[in-house]
């Protein structure tokens, strides 16, 4: 269980990220750096965030042949991030390669970053999955299948919506994580997310950690919003 909300720093450059951090609590945070920010700010910005004492979830969603993913995971581990992602749809051999690369890239004496596998995006509906991706069965069944694949490959957990978290936690070992984006406060607009939940409901449904973006970063007072969500998550 990760007690802090993971803040999705989904901004377009390092300057805007730094400006956002100025509005957040002056304490060690858990920050998600995704593709938009990483492709502009690069590894040096991640290293700077680590120097500031923050934990980092590097969310690049690797999906390629096993050899390429292994080499990429090695480089990610060298940044000393805490979590990183690959797509479960890449298959067991690819996930195994990611885990192996992360272990190789970790400095001696340190713990490798936890590999999380993306099951189905929170913007995906069951109808879309079946008609566009040609994946039969229910969305919940697809997430359970991918979580089993991830566990067998040695990953530390999955990315799923809060609505599938309970099934993941029930079927996998106690340390296997269900990290859930798509978190909104009650009454907030879901935006392009389809499977959303508030922090308390996410914990009730078995989430190991929550990833929160716009509810914090788009708030008039991001620091106050962070503390509201943190309290709701911790006290649920």
C-alpha positions, 0 to 999 in steps of 0.5 A: 500500500502506498499511503501518498496519492501519486500526483500525475504531473501531466504538463508539457515542459519542465518549467510548467512542472516546476511551477506546479511543484511550487504550488504543492506541499513542500515535502517529499511527494510521489510524482508520476512523470508521463510521456508528455513531460519526459519526452520534453524534459528528459532524464535529467529532469527525473534525476533532479526530482529524485535529488529533491527527495521525491519518489518517481513513477515513470509512466512510459508504457513500454511496448516493443520486442523483448530485447528492446524493452529489456534495454529500455528498462535497464536505462530506466532503472539507472534513473533510480525511479520507483515504479515504471510501466509496460503494456501487458499486451506485449506478452509474458516474454516482454514483461519478463524482459522488462523485469530483467532489464530493471534488475540489471540496471539497478546499482548494487545494493539498491532495490530495482524499480517495480514493474507495473503492467498496464491492463486496460486503460481507464479510457477504455470501455468494454464495448470498445475493447470488444469491437475495436481491440477484438478482445472477447469476454468482459473487461473485468475478465481481460484485466484478471487475465493480464494480471495473472500474466504479469504475476507469472512474468515477475511484475510487481503489479498492474495498472487498472481502474479501481473497479477491477482492483478487488479482483486483482488483489483477490487472485494475486499474492498479497504484495501484488499491487493494483495501482489505479488512475482515474481518480476524481473527487465526488461531483467532478467531471470525469473528462476522457476517463470512463472508469473513475472512482473517488479516493475512499471508494478506490481504497474500499475496492482494493486499490494499492495506490491511487494516481491523481492528476487533474483533481490536484493539478487543475485545482485553484489551490493544488496544495489544498486539493492534495491534502483533501485527497490524501486525507480521504485516501489515508482515512478510508 
